[in-house]
Amino acid sequence: MTSLAALALLLLAATAFWAGRRRAFQLATEGAGRRLHSRPVYHGAFVALACALPGLALLGVEPRLALLAAALAGAVAWRRVAPELRSRPWVEAVVRSGLAACSLVAILATIGIVLSLVFESARFFDRVPITDFLFGLQWSPQTAIREDQVGSSGAFGALPVLAGTLLITTIAMCVAVPVGLLSAVYMSEYAGARARALLKPVLEILAGIPTVVYGFFAALSVGPLIRALGERAGLEVASESALAAGLVMGVMIIPFVSSLSDDVINAVPQSLREGSLALGATPSETIRRVVLPAALSGIVGAVLLAVSRAIGETMIVVMAAGLAANLTLDPLEAVTTVTVQIVTLLVGDQEFDSAKTLAAFALGLLLFVVTLTLNVIALRVVRRYREQYE
């Protein structure tokens, strides 16, 4: 019923827009020289908004009453259409209010996420000391959630999980940043129109492949290959390793770096390149000393987006790196990440009163703080570096 009422309200608002604009046209042609204060399209929008807003306000309460109110409000607004009606300021005020409301949605959502993480993390830290969580060297959150169960006391040291996250992210960025940035430089500065039209869509196809496909590829192809090569070299390689997950994840996020960097580099004014070449610089020197510094802020934004994507990845890590919380920097060993542990802790029939389940919120808050710190540091570096070129 509500969906049908919403569709009827949409048709009613469209009809109101057409009727209001038509009335404004008639007044303009039959007004004997009287000019309209606002264009006919604003009069139509005035009638449509006057019809839609009351209907939307009552749609969730009583659909029939909403349609009746919309029809009455639209009829009253249609009769108010006159040459002296100031419909444009009213319509623009409503549009500005709508835009402001849309901007507040993101802000309120962020505040809600942060508050939920803080409150639930505070409950966790009532059971586990924050020092044990931040500086503990063991992660084994197995606890008894009912009196009739037997479980260990639990170890909630987040350092092994955080170390695994940073290790896999670092490996992925070592693949994605050089390959993505150099690809962007080639496509924007060296490639012809035909090569660019072919290469850019092919690179962007990588972003559309499901992560579970990358996970299968890492688990069935890359992981065994790394293990075979390691055994030939006399190295002990785990069946699930951080290196396999990091390499495949790096391939996955190449489009995030290449596509955004390519757009930013193309946005650099051509006059900067021509001026550098006119002063005797070679094309490679122009790219290194003029183009890349001018596009630095956009490139850093692309890298930050890629880092956030790598930190938040779950499926590839589960299938290629495993679930073992090992405190190590050896890429040949199995590790786990923060997001994987959050999913593991929240899967199944869990009670949100145990330290095991609440640990997921503490990990989420830790990940939020780490990501925010990286963003702040990157923005300061960009701001300081940009001042040298202004």
N, C-alpha and C positions, 0 to 999 in steps of 0.2 A: 504493500500500500504506500509506504513512504517513498519507494523508488518511483512509482507511477506519479505520485504527487510532485516529486522533484522534477520529473520530466514535464509534467503539465505546467509547473511554475516556470521552467525554462522557456517553454513555448509562449507562455503568457507574457513574460518579460520581453521576448523577441517581438511579439505583436505590439506591445506597448512602445517599444523603441520605434518601430515602423510607423505607428499611428502618431506619435509625438513629432517625429521628423516631418511627416506628411503635413501635419497641421501647421508646423512652422513654415514650410514651403508655401502653403496656401496663404498664410498671413503676410508673407513677404511679397507675394505677387498681387494680393488684393488689398494691400495696405495703403495704397495711394501715396506712395513716397515715404511711408514710415519704415525705418530701418530696424532690423532685429538687433537687440543688444548682443545676442550670442548666435553662433551659426546653428543651422537646423540640426546638425548632428549632436550638438550639446543639448538641445531641447529634447531630442529623442532619447539621449542617455539619461536626462533628468526624469523623464516619465518611466523609463525602464528600471532605473534604480529605485524610484519611489514605489514601483510595483514589486520589485524583488526583495528589498530589505525587510518589509513587514512579513512577507511570506517565508523568508528564511528564518526569521526570528521565531515563528510559530510552527515551522515544519515538523520539528521533533515533538511538539506537544499534541497537535491535532492537525492532520494533513488537510482535512476539509476546511477547517477554520483558517488555515494558512492560505489556501487558494482564494477563499472569500475575502480575506483581508487584502491580499495582493490585488485582486480585481477592483475592490473599492478604492484602494490607494492609487492605483493606476488611473482610474477614471477621474479622481479628484485632480491628480497631477496633469492629466491631459487637458482638463478644463482651465488649468492655470497657465497653460502655454499662451504667451502674449508677446508682442514686440518688446515690451519693456521688462520682461522677465529675465533676471540675471541667472540663467541656468549654468553658464560656464563656471563661475566661481564655486557654485554649489557642487557641481560634478567633480571639479578638480579637488575640492576639499575631501570629498568621499574617496576619491582615488588615492590621495595622499594618505588618508587614514588607513586604507587597505594595504598600501605599501609598507607603512610603519608597522601594521599588525604582522605582516609577513616577516619583516626583519626581526620582530620580537619573538617569533616562533623559534628561530635558531638560538637566540639568547636564552630564552626560558628553557628550551630543551637542554642546553649546555648546563645551565644552573641546576636543573633537576637531576641530570646525570651525576654532576659533581656532589650534590647534597646526598643523593642515595648512596654513592660510594663512601662518602665521609661517615654517614650515620652507621651503615652496616660495618664499615671498617672499625669504627669505634667500639662496636659490640665485639668484634673479633679481638681487638687489643685489650679488652677487659679480661679475656681468657688467656691470651698469649701475650707476653711482654713485647713491646715494639722493638726492643733491642734484639731479642731472639729472632724476630722476623726479619729485620734488616741485616743482621750480621751473622745469622746462623748459617752453618755450613752443610746442613743436612735437610733434605725435603722429603718427608714421608708422612703425608697428612691422613694416615689411617687411624681412625678413632672409633670407639663404640658409640653409636647414636641412640641405643636403647639399653636398658639395664640388663636384658637377657642376652646381649651380644658380648662377644669377647673381642677386644680390639687393642691395639697398641696405644701408648700414650700420645703418639704423634710427634713429628718433628717438622717445624714450620719455618725453617731457615730459607729465605728467598734467594740467597746468593747463587745457588746452583741453577735455579730457574732463570734468573736475570742474566747470568753469565751465558747460558745457552742461547737466550734470545739475542744478546749482543753478538755472540759468535756467528750465528747463522745470518744475522742482518749484515754484519761486516763482510762475510763471504759474498753474500748476494750483491752488496753495493760495489764490491771490487769487480764484479762482473758487469753489473748494469751501468754504472756511471761511465767508465771508459768507453764501453761499446756504444751506449746510447748517445753520449756526447759527441764522440767521433762520427757516429752515423749522422747526427744532426748537422755537424760541420760539413760533412761531405755533401749531404742533400741540399744544404742552403748555399754553399760557396763553390762547389766543384761540379756537382752533377748537373746534367742538362735537363731540359723539361721532360723528356721521355723517361729518362732514368729516375727522376724524382717521382713522376706519376706512377712508376712501377714499384719503387722501393718503399715509399711511405705507406701505401696500403698494406704491403706485405708485412712490414714491421708492426703496424697497428693491429693486424690479425692476431698477433700473439696475445694482446690484451683481451681478446674475446674468447680465448680458449678456457674452459672451466678448470678451476684449480685441481679438481679431482683427477683430471686427465694428466696434468703436470705431476700429480702425486703418483699415479700409475707409472708414468715415464721414469720418475726418479727411483721408484722402488724396484721396477723390473728391468731397467736398462742402465741408468747412470750408477745406481748403487752397486750392482754386481760388477760393472766395468771398473769402478774405482777399487773395489776389493780385489779383483784379478790383477790390476796393475800394481796395487800395493804388495800383494803376495809375490809377484815377480821381482819387485824391488827389495824384498825381505822385510817389509813392514807389516805390522799387525793391524788389520783394518776390520772394524766391526761391520756386521751385516747391515746395520743402519747407522749412518754417520752424518755428522753436521755438514761435511763437505758436499755430499750428494744433495742434501736439501738446499744448501746455500747456492750451489751452482744452478740447479733448476729454478730456484726462486729468482736468481739474478736474471736468467733468461726471460722469466715471466714479466719482470718489471722493466725490461729494456724499453718497451713502448712508452712508459710513463716519462722516462728521461728523454728519449729521442724526440717524441712528438712535441712535447712542451718546449724543449730547448730549440727545436727547429723553428717553431713559431716565434720564439723570442729573438732568435738570431735574425730571422727575416724582418723583424720589426726595427732593427737597427737602421738608422737613416743611411741611405746610399752615399750621401755626401761625406760621411765619415770615412768610408772606404776609399772614395775617390780622392779625398784630401790626403790620406795616408799614402796612396799609390803615387800621387803627384809629388810628394816630398821624397820619393825614392825608395819607399819600403816595398819589400816583396809581398806577394799575396799571403804567404805564410806568416810573415811578420805583422801584416795588417790584421790577420785573424787573431794572433796571439796578443797583440798589444793594443788593438783598437776594438775589434768586434766583440771578443769574449769579455773584456772588462765592461764594455757598454751594456752587455746583456747579462751581467753577473747576477743581478737580483732575480731575474726570471729563471736562470739556470739553477740558482740555489733553491728557488721555490719548487722546481721540478725534482731536484734531489730530495728535498724534504718530503714531497709527496711520495716518492719512491720509498724512502725510509719508513714512512708511516704504513705504506702498503706491505712492506717486508715485515715490520714488527707485528702487524695484525694478521698475518697469514697463519692458518692453522692446518689445513688439509695436507699440504706438502710436508710439513714437519711431522705430522702423525705417521704418514706413510713412508717417509724416507729417513727421518732422524730418530724416531721411536719416542718412548715415554720415560726413559731413564733420566733422572735428575742428577747428572754427574757434574761436579764442579771441576771443569777442565777447560783448557784452551786448545786442546788437541782436536783438530777438525776431523780426524779419523775415528773418533769415538762417538758413541750415541749420546745425544743430549735431548733436552726438551725446552720448550719456551713457555712464556707466561700465558699466552692465549691458549695453548694446548692444555695447560693445567687448569685454566678456568673452565674450559669445556668439560674436562674430565671430572672436576669437582661438582659440576652442576648437572651432570647427566644422571638420570635415574631418579628413584623416589628418595629424595633427601629432605631432611628437616632443616629449616633455616635458623635453628637454634644451636647447632653444633659448630665447633671450631673448624671442622673440616669444610663445611659448606661456606661459612663466613670467610674462610681464607680466600675464596674466589674474589670477594669484593676487595679485600686487602691487596691482592695481586692486581686487580683492575685499577685501584688507586695508585699503586706504585707505577704501573705502566703509564697512567695519565701524567704523573709527575715527571717521569723520565722523558716522555714525548714533549711535554711543555718546556722542559729545560733545554732540550735540543733545539726547539723552535726559537726560544729566546736567544740562545747563543748564536744561532745562524743569523737571526735578524740583526744582532749587534755587529757581527762580522760584516754583513752586507752594508750596513749603514756606514761603518768606518771606511770600508774599501771604496764605497761610492763617492765619499767626500774627496778622495784623492783625484777623481776624474771630473769634478765639477768646477 
